[in-house]
Amino acid sequence: MRSPLRAAALLAAGALLLSACVPDKTQVSPTDGVSDTGEPTASATPSDGGEAAGVYGQQIDWSTCGELECATIQVPLDWDEPDGDTVDLAINRYPAADQDSRIGSLLINPGGPGGSGLDFTESFVTTAGDDLLDSYDVVGFDPRGVGESTPVECGSDATIDDYYMADVVIESQDDVDAEVARTQDFAAGCEDATGDFLTEVDTVSAARDMDLLRSLLGDEELYYMGFSYGTQLGATYAELYPENVGRMVLDGALDLTLSDEDLTLGQAGGFENAYRNYLTWCIAQGDCPLGDTVEEGLEETTALLDRALEEPFYTAQTYDLNRNLLLYGIIVTLYSEESWGFLTQGFEELEQQSTGAIMYQLANFYFDREPSSDSYSANSTWAFTAINCADSVDREATTYADIEDFTAEAEEVSPTFGWWFASGTGCDGWPESDAQTVTSLDEAAAGAADKIVVVGTTNDPATPYAWAEAMADQLGAPLLTYEGEGHTAYGRSNACIVDNVDGFMVDGNLPDSGTRC
């Protein structure tokens, strides 16, 4: 699975304000709930408990945690054995401001996969509309394998650094074999630390966890807002449980029908477009450190990346700024135009001082890593890998010829970054899961389409607008469009988006498909 491991993660919604908040970084066990082809059948875990009466019969014990309420529930380690071993699912709640008009609980997911829903609750309630906050208890959760829930673990901080921060250069089949062996070694450490749970963190299992949580919260229907990868999680839920969908907003949508390669190409093109838009903006500000035209800026960017590969920039930290870290430093700022100023500062330092401290800080921000202590504040980076590989259904061995061919395709859509998006071996070497992915939305379209709104941003780099168009079309759901830059729209765009989303979530008013804000 090339896309998730070397491409940029699908980060959470919200403006990327580096001084204020941290971004969160895009399938089914063959049980009674999903067929071998990924198509839903009768659920093995009915909403009233059924065979999973043990977990569906528990009570939520809330406690105060700052301005929120927090709790931990138990979910099956393996949904093939719903009454078997369990793992923790950490949740929090911001109660509805107007309990008299309360509709129910609103589950939210920031994306990733690997983003912390607990952290997201705190930021979401500062940007959501007042009508929404009056009407719903906002409930965040760390999905299985993530954060405060039973986590995926992969070893020491130094082990994580060695795997994710290094430059990877593949110029022969020997390089491919070495990279696969490196992944095998890393994955073996994850398996030793995490156990059998490592391959049980797939998206369908997370969707089943959501239905359990819906039931425990006392809601007959699921109210949900998912961003980026959270749209895959929400659409998967709608496919498995169309009769349980209440109202659902999917912002920054993925196209579940695309192959891993096509997803990667879409992202590569999206980030190329976003970077060109940044360069246009930078030049308009005057004294852009990369040149006076977009083409000059692209050429200088390539020169800086080549230089970082040959001789990494000094950072005054444990690691210097290599090409991989420089690329992450660039990518992370493209999720919101509000971060473009930080990118300019990083380039100014590279050009004027030949040091890379700012870009290094940006790359660490992407990884949820504290450079002063060489430690990680969250497990989002390796949870991202584990979830994507649990979902992966394409496990053919990678060859150097494959990478050459795919690099050529990627560089067609992204001359600046295409090589990076195509430069990995994906899940080759990762332990295989028996999970399968939901790749069609037949049941959701038939049973829940009029309860779902899809939101797309025209210049979204991480989830291109065409993907939102595709998901809306597949669901037969209205498409609400934000005309602008950045990743996702609700809470970071304009009042038109908020009014339309809140009007749907609170009053059930479906926006007209084609509405543009």
KOLPALO-806446 format. One record per residue (C-alpha): x, y, z; residue in three letters. Coordinates in steps of 0.2 Angstrom, whole numbers. Layout:
N
<node u="X" v="Y" w="Z" rest="ALA"/>
...
% end
This chain:
517
<node u="0" v="0" w="0" rest="MET"/>
<node u="11" v="14" w="-6" rest="ARG"/>
<node u="-1" v="29" w="-3" rest="SER"/>
<node u="-1" v="30" w="16" rest="PRO"/>
<node u="17" v="26" w="20" rest="LEU"/>
<node u="26" v="38" w="10" rest="ARG"/>
<node u="12" v="50" w="5" rest="ALA"/>
<node u="6" v="64" w="17" rest="ALA"/>
<node u="-6" v="59" w="30" rest="ALA"/>
<node u="-24" v="64" w="29" rest="LEU"/>
<node u="-24" v="77" w="43" rest="LEU"/>
<node u="-38" v="83" w="54" rest="ALA"/>
<node u="-49" v="97" w="50" rest="ALA"/>
<node u="-46" v="114" w="57" rest="GLY"/>
<node u="-34" v="128" w="53" rest="ALA"/>
<node u="-16" v="123" w="55" rest="LEU"/>
<node u="-10" v="137" w="67" rest="LEU"/>
<node u="7" v="131" w="73" rest="LEU"/>
<node u="7" v="142" w="88" rest="SER"/>
<node u="-9" v="136" w="95" rest="ALA"/>
<node u="-14" v="118" w="90" rest="CYS"/>
<node u="-8" v="102" w="84" rest="VAL"/>
<node u="-14" v="93" w="68" rest="PRO"/>
<node u="-20" v="76" w="68" rest="ASP"/>
<node u="-14" v="66" w="53" rest="LYS"/>
<node u="-32" v="41" w="25" rest="THR"/>
<node u="-61" v="-15" w="29" rest="GLN"/>
<node u="-67" v="-29" w="37" rest="VAL"/>
<node u="-64" v="-45" w="46" rest="SER"/>
<node u="-73" v="-59" w="37" rest="PRO"/>
<node u="-87" v="-61" w="49" rest="THR"/>
<node u="-106" v="-62" w="48" rest="ASP"/>
<node u="-106" v="-43" w="46" rest="GLY"/>
<node u="-96" v="-42" w="30" rest="VAL"/>
<node u="-94" v="-54" w="16" rest="SER"/>
<node u="-78" v="-60" w="8" rest="ASP"/>
<node u="-81" v="-47" w="-5" rest="THR"/>
<node u="-83" v="-33" w="7" rest="GLY"/>
<node u="-102" v="-32" w="5" rest="GLU"/>
<node u="-112" v="-30" w="21" rest="PRO"/>
<node u="-124" v="-44" w="26" rest="THR"/>
<node u="-133" v="-47" w="42" rest="ALA"/>
<node u="-123" v="-39" w="57" rest="SER"/>
<node u="-116" v="-51" w="70" rest="ALA"/>
<node u="-117" v="-37" w="83" rest="THR"/>
<node u="-135" v="-31" w="82" rest="PRO"/>
<node u="-139" v="-14" w="90" rest="SER"/>
<node u="-149" v="-22" w="105" rest="ASP"/>
<node u="-134" v="-32" w="110" rest="GLY"/>
<node u="-136" v="-50" w="103" rest="GLY"/>
<node u="-121" v="-60" w="103" rest="GLU"/>
<node u="-111" v="-46" w="110" rest="ALA"/>
<node u="-122" v="-43" w="125" rest="ALA"/>
<node u="-107" v="-42" w="136" rest="GLY"/>
<node u="-100" v="-26" w="129" rest="VAL"/>
<node u="-117" v="-19" w="124" rest="TYR"/>
<node u="-123" v="-21" w="142" rest="GLY"/>
<node u="-109" v="-10" w="150" rest="GLN"/>
<node u="-112" v="7" w="158" rest="GLN"/>
<node u="-102" v="23" w="154" rest="ILE"/>
<node u="-94" v="30" w="170" rest="ASP"/>
<node u="-91" v="48" w="167" rest="TRP"/>
<node u="-79" v="58" w="177" rest="SER"/>
<node u="-74" v="77" w="176" rest="THR"/>
<node u="-58" v="81" w="166" rest="CYS"/>
<node u="-55" v="99" w="165" rest="GLY"/>
<node u="-70" v="107" w="156" rest="GLU"/>
<node u="-75" v="90" w="148" rest="LEU"/>
<node u="-81" v="73" w="155" rest="GLU"/>
<node u="-71" v="58" w="151" rest="CYS"/>
<node u="-73" v="39" w="152" rest="ALA"/>
<node u="-67" v="23" w="145" rest="THR"/>
<node u="-77" v="9" w="138" rest="ILE"/>
<node u="-73" v="-9" w="133" rest="GLN"/>
<node u="-73" v="-15" w="115" rest="VAL"/>
<node u="-69" v="-32" w="108" rest="PRO"/>
<node u="-51" v="-34" w="103" rest="LEU"/>
<node u="-57" v="-44" w="89" rest="ASP"/>
<node u="-75" v="-42" w="82" rest="TRP"/>
<node u="-74" v="-60" w="76" rest="ASP"/>
<node u="-76" v="-64" w="94" rest="GLU"/>
<node u="-87" v="-51" w="101" rest="PRO"/>
<node u="-88" v="-59" w="118" rest="ASP"/>
<node u="-69" v="-62" w="119" rest="GLY"/>
<node u="-55" v="-52" w="125" rest="ASP"/>
<node u="-58" v="-33" w="126" rest="THR"/>
<node u="-47" v="-17" w="124" rest="VAL"/>
<node u="-50" v="1" w="130" rest="ASP"/>
<node u="-58" v="14" w="120" rest="LEU"/>
<node u="-56" v="32" w="128" rest="ALA"/>
<node u="-70" v="44" w="126" rest="ILE"/>
<node u="-74" v="62" w="131" rest="ASN"/>
<node u="-89" v="73" w="131" rest="ARG"/>
<node u="-94" v="91" w="130" rest="TYR"/>
<node u="-112" v="92" w="136" rest="PRO"/>
<node u="-125" v="101" w="125" rest="ALA"/>
<node u="-126" v="119" w="131" rest="ALA"/>
<node u="-145" v="119" w="130" rest="ASP"/>
<node u="-151" v="102" w="138" rest="GLN"/>
<node u="-169" v="106" w="134" rest="ASP"/>
<node u="-166" v="106" w="116" rest="SER"/>
<node u="-154" v="92" w="116" rest="ARG"/>
<node u="-155" v="80" w="101" rest="ILE"/>
<node u="-142" v="67" w="106" rest="GLY"/>
<node u="-124" v="64" w="105" rest="SER"/>
<node u="-113" v="69" w="91" rest="LEU"/>
<node u="-98" v="58" w="88" rest="LEU"/>
<node u="-83" v="67" w="79" rest="ILE"/>
<node u="-67" v="60" w="71" rest="ASN"/>
<node u="-53" v="72" w="65" rest="PRO"/>
<node u="-45" v="60" w="52" rest="GLY"/>
<node u="-28" v="52" w="51" rest="GLY"/>
<node u="-30" v="38" w="53" rest="PRO"/>
<node u="-22" v="40" w="70" rest="GLY"/>
<node u="-28" v="57" w="75" rest="GLY"/>
<node u="-34" v="59" w="93" rest="SER"/>
<node u="-52" v="62" w="94" rest="GLY"/>
<node u="-50" v="67" w="113" rest="LEU"/>
<node u="-39" v="81" w="108" rest="ASP"/>
<node u="-50" v="86" w="94" rest="PHE"/>
<node u="-65" v="88" w="105" rest="THR"/>
<node u="-56" v="103" w="114" rest="GLU"/>
<node u="-53" v="112" w="97" rest="SER"/>
<node u="-69" v="107" w="89" rest="PHE"/>
<node u="-80" v="115" w="102" rest="VAL"/>
<node u="-71" v="132" w="100" rest="THR"/>
<node u="-75" v="132" w="81" rest="THR"/>
<node u="-92" v="124" w="79" rest="ALA"/>
<node u="-108" v="134" w="77" rest="GLY"/>
<node u="-118" v="139" w="93" rest="ASP"/>
<node u="-133" v="130" w="87" rest="ASP"/>
<node u="-124" v="114" w="85" rest="LEU"/>
<node u="-116" v="115" w="102" rest="LEU"/>
<node u="-133" v="119" w="110" rest="ASP"/>
<node u="-141" v="104" w="102" rest="SER"/>
<node u="-128" v="90" w="104" rest="TYR"/>
<node u="-117" v="82" w="117" rest="ASP"/>
<node u="-100" v="82" w="107" rest="VAL"/>
<node u="-92" v="66" w="110" rest="VAL"/>
<node u="-74" v="63" w="105" rest="GLY"/>
<node u="-65" v="46" w="105" rest="PHE"/>
<node u="-47" v="39" w="102" rest="ASP"/>
<node u="-51" v="25" w="89" rest="PRO"/>
<node u="-44" v="8" w="93" rest="ARG"/>
<node u="-25" v="8" w="92" rest="GLY"/>
<node u="-24" v="27" w="95" rest="VAL"/>
<node u="-19" v="38" w="109" rest="GLY"/>
<node u="-27" v="35" w="126" rest="GLU"/>
<node u="-37" v="20" w="120" rest="SER"/>
<node u="-27" v="4" w="119" rest="THR"/>
<node u="-13" v="9" w="108" rest="PRO"/>
<node u="-2" v="2" w="94" rest="VAL"/>
<node u="15" v="2" w="101" rest="GLU"/>
<node u="31" v="0" w="91" rest="CYS"/>
<node u="46" v="3" w="103" rest="GLY"/>
<node u="57" v="17" w="109" rest="SER"/>
<node u="57" v="34" w="102" rest="ASP"/>
<node u="74" v="31" w="94" rest="ALA"/>
<node u="67" v="16" w="85" rest="THR"/>
<node u="52" v="27" w="79" rest="ILE"/>
<node u="65" v="40" w="73" rest="ASP"/>
<node u="75" v="28" w="63" rest="ASP"/>
<node u="60" v="21" w="54" rest="TYR"/>
<node u="51" v="37" w="50" rest="TYR"/>
<node u="64" v="51" w="49" rest="MET"/>
<node u="77" v="43" w="38" rest="ALA"/>
<node u="79" v="47" w="19" rest="ASP"/>
<node u="74" v="33" w="8" rest="VAL"/>
<node u="83" v="32" w="-9" rest="VAL"/>
<node u="78" v="17" w="-20" rest="ILE"/>
<node u="88" v="15" w="-35" rest="GLU"/>
<node u="89" v="-4" w="-38" rest="SER"/>
<node u="80" v="-20" w="-33" rest="GLN"/>
<node u="93" v="-22" w="-19" rest="ASP"/>
<node u="86" v="-5" w="-12" rest="ASP"/>
<node u="69" v="-12" w="-13" rest="VAL"/>
<node u="73" v="-28" w="-4" rest="ASP"/>
<node u="82" v="-18" w="10" rest="ALA"/>
<node u="67" v="-7" w="12" rest="GLU"/>
<node u="55" v="-21" w="14" rest="VAL"/>
<node u="67" v="-30" w="26" rest="ALA"/>
<node u="68" v="-13" w="36" rest="ARG"/>
<node u="49" v="-13" w="37" rest="THR"/>
<node u="48" v="-31" w="42" rest="GLN"/>
<node u="60" v="-27" w="57" rest="ASP"/>
<node u="50" v="-12" w="62" rest="PHE"/>
<node u="34" v="-21" w="61" rest="ALA"/>
<node u="41" v="-36" w="71" rest="ALA"/>
<node u="44" v="-23" w="85" rest="GLY"/>
<node u="27" v="-17" w="84" rest="CYS"/>
<node u="20" v="-34" w="84" rest="GLU"/>
<node u="30" v="-39" w="100" rest="ASP"/>
<node u="24" v="-23" w="109" rest="ALA"/>
<node u="6" v="-23" w="103" rest="THR"/>
<node u="2" v="-42" w="101" rest="GLY"/>
<node u="-12" v="-49" w="91" rest="ASP"/>
<node u="-21" v="-32" w="92" rest="PHE"/>
<node u="-9" v="-25" w="79" rest="LEU"/>
<node u="-19" v="-32" w="65" rest="THR"/>
<node u="-36" v="-28" w="73" rest="GLU"/>
<node u="-36" v="-9" w="71" rest="VAL"/>
<node u="-44" v="-9" w="54" rest="ASP"/>
<node u="-58" v="4" w="49" rest="THR"/>
<node u="-73" v="-8" w="50" rest="VAL"/>
<node u="-68" v="-13" w="67" rest="SER"/>
<node u="-68" v="5" w="72" rest="ALA"/>
<node u="-85" v="8" w="64" rest="ALA"/>
<node u="-92" v="-7" w="74" rest="ARG"/>
<node u="-84" v="2" w="90" rest="ASP"/>
<node u="-94" v="17" w="85" rest="MET"/>
<node u="-111" v="8" w="84" rest="ASP"/>
<node u="-107" v="1" w="101" rest="LEU"/>
<node u="-103" v="18" w="108" rest="LEU"/>
<node u="-119" v="25" w="100" rest="ARG"/>
<node u="-129" v="11" w="109" rest="SER"/>
<node u="-121" v="15" w="126" rest="LEU"/>
<node u="-124" v="33" w="124" rest="LEU"/>
<node u="-142" v="29" w="123" rest="GLY"/>
<node u="-145" v="35" w="105" rest="ASP"/>
<node u="-156" v="25" w="93" rest="GLU"/>
<node u="-147" v="33" w="78" rest="GLU"/>
<node u="-129" v="39" w="75" rest="LEU"/>
<node u="-126" v="58" w="73" rest="TYR"/>
<node u="-108" v="60" w="66" rest="TYR"/>
<node u="-96" v="72" w="59" rest="MET"/>
<node u="-80" v="65" w="51" rest="GLY"/>
<node u="-66" v="74" w="43" rest="PHE"/>
<node u="-53" v="68" w="30" rest="SER"/>
<node u="-50" v="49" w="35" rest="TYR"/>
<node u="-65" v="52" w="46" rest="GLY"/>
<node u="-76" v="52" w="30" rest="THR"/>
<node u="-70" v="34" w="26" rest="GLN"/>
<node u="-74" v="29" w="44" rest="LEU"/>
<node u="-91" v="37" w="43" rest="GLY"/>
<node u="-95" v="30" w="26" rest="ALA"/>
<node u="-90" v="13" w="32" rest="THR"/>
<node u="-102" v="14" w="46" rest="TYR"/>
<node u="-116" v="20" w="34" rest="ALA"/>
<node u="-113" v="5" w="24" rest="GLU"/>
<node u="-113" v="-7" w="38" rest="LEU"/>
<node u="-127" v="1" w="48" rest="TYR"/>
<node u="-138" v="11" w="36" rest="PRO"/>
<node u="-153" v="9" w="47" rest="GLU"/>
<node u="-144" v="17" w="61" rest="ASN"/>
<node u="-138" v="33" w="53" rest="VAL"/>
<node u="-146" v="49" w="60" rest="GLY"/>
<node u="-137" v="63" w="52" rest="ARG"/>
<node u="-120" v="63" w="46" rest="MET"/>
<node u="-108" v="76" w="38" rest="VAL"/>
<node u="-92" v="70" w="29" rest="LEU"/>
<node u="-80" v="84" w="26" rest="ASP"/>
<node u="-64" v="82" w="15" rest="GLY"/>
<node u="-71" v="66" w="8" rest="ALA"/>
<node u="-61" v="51" w="1" rest="LEU"/>
<node u="-66" v="41" w="-14" rest="ASP"/>
<node u="-67" v="23" w="-7" rest="LEU"/>
<node u="-68" v="16" w="-24" rest="THR"/>
<node u="-50" v="21" w="-29" rest="LEU"/>
<node u="-35" v="10" w="-28" rest="SER"/>
<node u="-20" v="14" w="-17" rest="ASP"/>
<node u="-11" v="20" w="-32" rest="GLU"/>
<node u="-24" v="32" w="-38" rest="ASP"/>
<node u="-26" v="39" w="-20" rest="LEU"/>
<node u="-8" v="43" w="-20" rest="THR"/>
<node u="-8" v="51" w="-37" rest="LEU"/>
<node u="-23" v="61" w="-32" rest="GLY"/>
<node u="-14" v="68" w="-16" rest="GLN"/>
<node u="2" v="71" w="-26" rest="ALA"/>
<node u="-7" v="82" w="-38" rest="GLY"/>
<node u="-17" v="90" w="-24" rest="GLY"/>
<node u="-1" v="95" w="-15" rest="PHE"/>
<node u="8" v="101" w="-31" rest="GLU"/>
<node u="-7" v="112" w="-34" rest="ASN"/>
<node u="-7" v="119" w="-16" rest="ALA"/>
<node u="12" v="122" w="-17" rest="TYR"/>
<node u="10" v="132" w="-33" rest="ARG"/>
<node u="-4" v="142" w="-25" rest="ASN"/>
<node u="8" v="145" w="-10" rest="TYR"/>
<node u="22" v="151" w="-22" rest="LEU"/>
<node u="10" v="163" w="-31" rest="THR"/>
<node u="5" v="170" w="-14" rest="TRP"/>
<node u="23" v="171" w="-8" rest="CYS"/>
<node u="28" v="181" w="-23" rest="ILE"/>
<node u="13" v="193" w="-21" rest="ALA"/>
<node u="20" v="197" w="-4" rest="GLN"/>
<node u="36" v="203" w="-11" rest="GLY"/>
<node u="54" v="197" w="-8" rest="ASP"/>
<node u="49" v="179" w="-9" rest="CYS"/>
<node u="65" v="169" w="-4" rest="PRO"/>
<node u="62" v="156" w="-18" rest="LEU"/>
<node u="62" v="168" w="-33" rest="GLY"/>
<node u="51" v="180" w="-43" rest="ASP"/>
<node u="41" v="168" w="-53" rest="THR"/>
<node u="32" v="151" w="-49" rest="VAL"/>
<node u="44" v="142" w="-60" rest="GLU"/>
<node u="59" v="149" w="-52" rest="GLU"/>
<node u="51" v="144" w="-35" rest="GLY"/>
<node u="49" v="126" w="-41" rest="LEU"/>
<node u="67" v="125" w="-47" rest="GLU"/>
<node u="74" v="132" w="-31" rest="GLU"/>
<node u="63" v="120" w="-21" rest="THR"/>
<node u="70" v="106" w="-30" rest="THR"/>
<node u="88" v="112" w="-28" rest="ALA"/>
<node u="85" v="114" w="-9" rest="LEU"/>
<node u="78" v="96" w="-8" rest="LEU"/>
<node u="93" v="89" w="-18" rest="ASP"/>
<node u="105" v="99" w="-6" rest="ARG"/>
<node u="96" v="92" w="9" rest="ALA"/>
<node u="99" v="74" w="2" rest="LEU"/>
<node u="117" v="77" w="-1" rest="GLU"/>
<node u="121" v="87" w="15" rest="GLU"/>
<node u="107" v="89" w="28" rest="PRO"/>
<node u="105" v="107" w="35" rest="PHE"/>
<node u="111" v="110" w="52" rest="TYR"/>
<node u="97" v="112" w="65" rest="THR"/>
<node u="106" v="113" w="82" rest="ALA"/>
<node u="95" v="98" w="87" rest="GLN"/>
<node u="99" v="79" w="88" rest="THR"/>
<node u="95" v="77" w="69" rest="TYR"/>
<node u="99" v="88" w="55" rest="ASP"/>
<node u="86" v="92" w="41" rest="LEU"/>
<node u="88" v="79" w="28" rest="ASN"/>
<node u="77" v="78" w="12" rest="ARG"/>
<node u="63" v="68" w="20" rest="ASN"/>
<node u="61" v="80" w="34" rest="LEU"/>
<node u="62" v="95" w="23" rest="LEU"/>
<node u="48" v="88" w="13" rest="LEU"/>
<node u="37" v="85" w="28" rest="TYR"/>
<node u="41" v="103" w="34" rest="GLY"/>
<node u="34" v="109" w="17" rest="ILE"/>
<node u="19" v="97" w="16" rest="ILE"/>
<node u="12" v="101" w="34" rest="VAL"/>
<node u="10" v="119" w="30" rest="THR"/>
<node u="0" v="116" w="15" rest="LEU"/>
<node u="-15" v="110" w="25" rest="TYR"/>
<node u="-20" v="128" w="28" rest="SER"/>
<node u="-16" v="145" w="20" rest="GLU"/>
<node u="-15" v="152" w="37" rest="GLU"/>
<node u="2" v="142" w="39" rest="SER"/>
<node u="10" v="148" w="23" rest="TRP"/>
<node u="19" v="162" w="33" rest="GLY"/>
<node u="28" v="149" w="43" rest="PHE"/>
<node u="34" v="141" w="27" rest="LEU"/>
<node u="41" v="157" w="20" rest="THR"/>
<node u="50" v="159" w="37" rest="GLN"/>
<node u="58" v="142" w="35" rest="GLY"/>
<node u="63" v="145" w="17" rest="PHE"/>
<node u="71" v="162" w="22" rest="GLU"/>
<node u="81" v="153" w="35" rest="GLU"/>
<node u="87" v="140" w="23" rest="LEU"/>
<node u="92" v="153" w="10" rest="GLU"/>
<node u="99" v="166" w="21" rest="GLN"/>
<node u="108" v="156" w="35" rest="GLN"/>
<node u="109" v="138" w="27" rest="SER"/>
<node u="102" v="131" w="43" rest="THR"/>
<node u="85" v="122" w="44" rest="GLY"/>
<node u="79" v="124" w="62" rest="ALA"/>
<node u="62" v="131" w="57" rest="ILE"/>
<node u="59" v="117" w="44" rest="MET"/>
<node u="64" v="104" w="57" rest="TYR"/>
<node u="52" v="111" w="69" rest="GLN"/>
<node u="38" v="110" w="56" rest="LEU"/>
<node u="42" v="92" w="52" rest="ALA"/>
<node u="42" v="87" w="70" rest="ASN"/>
<node u="25" v="96" w="72" rest="PHE"/>
<node u="19" v="84" w="58" rest="TYR"/>
<node u="25" v="69" w="68" rest="PHE"/>
<node u="18" v="75" w="85" rest="ASP"/>
<node u="36" v="75" w="91" rest="ARG"/>
<node u="45" v="86" w="103" rest="GLU"/>
<node u="62" v="90" w="96" rest="PRO"/>
<node u="69" v="97" w="113" rest="SER"/>
<node u="67" v="80" w="121" rest="SER"/>
<node u="67" v="68" w="105" rest="ASP"/>
<node u="50" v="61" w="111" rest="SER"/>
<node u="33" v="59" w="104" rest="TYR"/>
<node u="18" v="67" w="112" rest="SER"/>
<node u="6" v="55" w="103" rest="ALA"/>
<node u="7" v="38" w="93" rest="ASN"/>
<node u="-2" v="45" w="78" rest="SER"/>
<node u="13" v="42" w="66" rest="THR"/>
<node u="14" v="23" w="69" rest="TRP"/>
<node u="-5" v="21" w="72" rest="ALA"/>
<node u="-7" v="29" w="55" rest="PHE"/>
<node u="4" v="15" w="47" rest="THR"/>
<node u="-4" v="1" w="57" rest="ALA"/>
<node u="-22" v="6" w="53" rest="ILE"/>
<node u="-18" v="8" w="34" rest="ASN"/>
<node u="-9" v="-8" w="33" rest="CYS"/>
<node u="-23" v="-17" w="43" rest="ALA"/>
<node u="-35" v="-10" w="29" rest="ASP"/>
<node u="-23" v="-14" w="15" rest="SER"/>
<node u="-29" v="-28" w="3" rest="VAL"/>
<node u="-15" v="-26" w="-10" rest="ASP"/>
<node u="0" v="-36" w="-4" rest="ARG"/>
<node u="9" v="-40" w="-20" rest="GLU"/>
<node u="28" v="-39" w="-18" rest="ALA"/>
<node u="35" v="-23" w="-23" rest="THR"/>
<node u="48" v="-23" w="-37" rest="THR"/>
<node u="60" v="-10" w="-43" rest="TYR"/>
<node u="51" v="-10" w="-60" rest="ALA"/>
<node u="35" v="-6" w="-50" rest="ASP"/>
<node u="42" v="9" w="-42" rest="ILE"/>
<node u="50" v="16" w="-58" rest="GLU"/>
<node u="34" v="15" w="-67" rest="ASP"/>
<node u="24" v="23" w="-53" rest="PHE"/>
<node u="37" v="36" w="-50" rest="THR"/>
<node u="35" v="41" w="-68" rest="ALA"/>
<node u="16" v="42" w="-66" rest="GLU"/>
<node u="18" v="52" w="-50" rest="ALA"/>
<node u="30" v="65" w="-58" rest="GLU"/>
<node u="17" v="68" w="-72" rest="GLU"/>
<node u="5" v="75" w="-59" rest="VAL"/>
<node u="18" v="82" w="-47" rest="SER"/>
<node u="35" v="86" w="-54" rest="PRO"/>
<node u="40" v="94" w="-38" rest="THR"/>
<node u="35" v="80" w="-26" rest="PHE"/>
<node u="30" v="65" w="-36" rest="GLY"/>
<node u="46" v="55" w="-33" rest="TRP"/>
<node u="42" v="56" w="-14" rest="TRP"/>
<node u="25" v="50" w="-15" rest="PHE"/>
<node u="31" v="35" w="-25" rest="ALA"/>
<node u="47" v="31" w="-16" rest="SER"/>
<node u="41" v="18" w="-3" rest="GLY"/>
<node u="37" v="0" w="-3" rest="THR"/>
<node u="20" v="2" w="7" rest="GLY"/>
<node u="14" v="-12" w="18" rest="CYS"/>
<node u="26" v="-25" w="10" rest="ASP"/>
<node u="34" v="-33" w="25" rest="GLY"/>
<node u="20" v="-28" w="37" rest="TRP"/>
<node u="10" v="-43" w="45" rest="PRO"/>
<node u="-6" v="-47" w="35" rest="GLU"/>
<node u="-23" v="-44" w="42" rest="SER"/>
<node u="-39" v="-54" w="38" rest="ASP"/>
<node u="-48" v="-37" w="37" rest="ALA"/>
<node u="-56" v="-31" w="21" rest="GLN"/>
<node u="-61" v="-14" w="16" rest="THR"/>
<node u="-78" v="-7" w="11" rest="VAL"/>
<node u="-75" v="-1" w="-7" rest="THR"/>
<node u="-93" v="2" w="-12" rest="SER"/>
<node u="-107" v="12" w="-4" rest="LEU"/>
<node u="-122" v="2" w="-10" rest="ASP"/>
<node u="-131" v="-1" w="6" rest="GLU"/>
<node u="-127" v="17" w="12" rest="ALA"/>
<node u="-134" v="24" w="-4" rest="ALA"/>
<node u="-150" v="14" w="-3" rest="ALA"/>
<node u="-153" v="17" w="15" rest="GLY"/>
<node u="-145" v="32" w="22" rest="ALA"/>
<node u="-141" v="44" w="7" rest="ALA"/>
<node u="-154" v="57" w="12" rest="ASP"/>
<node u="-146" v="58" w="30" rest="LYS"/>
<node u="-129" v="62" w="24" rest="ILE"/>
<node u="-120" v="78" w="18" rest="VAL"/>
<node u="-103" v="78" w="9" rest="VAL"/>
<node u="-92" v="93" w="10" rest="VAL"/>
<node u="-78" v="97" w="-2" rest="GLY"/>
<node u="-65" v="111" w="-3" rest="THR"/>
<node u="-60" v="116" w="-21" rest="THR"/>
<node u="-41" v="117" w="-18" rest="ASN"/>
<node u="-40" v="104" w="-4" rest="ASP"/>
<node u="-22" v="96" w="-6" rest="PRO"/>
<node u="-25" v="80" w="5" rest="ALA"/>
<node u="-42" v="75" w="-1" rest="THR"/>
<node u="-44" v="83" w="-18" rest="PRO"/>
<node u="-61" v="90" w="-22" rest="TYR"/>
<node u="-65" v="77" w="-35" rest="ALA"/>
<node u="-65" v="64" w="-21" rest="TRP"/>
<node u="-79" v="73" w="-13" rest="ALA"/>
<node u="-88" v="74" w="-29" rest="GLU"/>
<node u="-86" v="55" w="-31" rest="ALA"/>
<node u="-92" v="51" w="-13" rest="MET"/>
<node u="-107" v="62" w="-15" rest="ALA"/>
<node u="-112" v="54" w="-32" rest="ASP"/>
<node u="-110" v="37" w="-25" rest="GLN"/>
<node u="-121" v="41" w="-10" rest="LEU"/>
<node u="-133" v="51" w="-19" rest="GLY"/>
<node u="-130" v="64" w="-6" rest="ALA"/>
<node u="-129" v="83" w="-8" rest="PRO"/>
<node u="-112" v="91" w="-10" rest="LEU"/>
<node u="-108" v="107" w="-1" rest="LEU"/>
<node u="-93" v="116" w="-8" rest="THR"/>
<node u="-81" v="128" w="0" rest="TYR"/>
<node u="-72" v="138" w="-13" rest="GLU"/>
<node u="-55" v="140" w="-6" rest="GLY"/>
<node u="-38" v="133" w="0" rest="GLU"/>
<node u="-34" v="120" w="13" rest="GLY"/>
<node u="-39" v="104" w="20" rest="HIS"/>
<node u="-58" v="102" w="25" rest="THR"/>
<node u="-70" v="116" w="28" rest="ALA"/>
<node u="-81" v="116" w="43" rest="TYR"/>
<node u="-74" v="127" w="57" rest="GLY"/>
<node u="-60" v="134" w="46" rest="ARG"/>
<node u="-69" v="142" w="31" rest="SER"/>
<node u="-84" v="154" w="32" rest="ASN"/>
<node u="-101" v="156" w="40" rest="ALA"/>
<node u="-109" v="149" w="24" rest="CYS"/>
<node u="-102" v="132" w="28" rest="ILE"/>
<node u="-106" v="133" w="46" rest="VAL"/>
<node u="-124" v="139" w="43" rest="ASP"/>
<node u="-127" v="125" w="30" rest="ASN"/>
<node u="-120" v="111" w="41" rest="VAL"/>
<node u="-128" v="117" w="57" rest="ASP"/>
<node u="-145" v="119" w="48" rest="GLY"/>
<node u="-144" v="101" w="43" rest="PHE"/>
<node u="-137" v="93" w="59" rest="MET"/>
<node u="-149" v="103" w="70" rest="VAL"/>
<node u="-165" v="106" w="59" rest="ASP"/>
<node u="-163" v="92" w="46" rest="GLY"/>
<node u="-162" v="104" w="32" rest="ASN"/>
<node u="-153" v="96" w="18" rest="LEU"/>
<node u="-143" v="109" w="8" rest="PRO"/>
<node u="-146" v="110" w="-11" rest="ASP"/>
<node u="-133" v="99" w="-20" rest="SER"/>
<node u="-121" v="111" w="-28" rest="GLY"/>
<node u="-122" v="125" w="-15" rest="THR"/>
<node u="-106" v="134" w="-15" rest="ARG"/>
<node u="-99" v="145" w="-1" rest="CYS"/>
% end
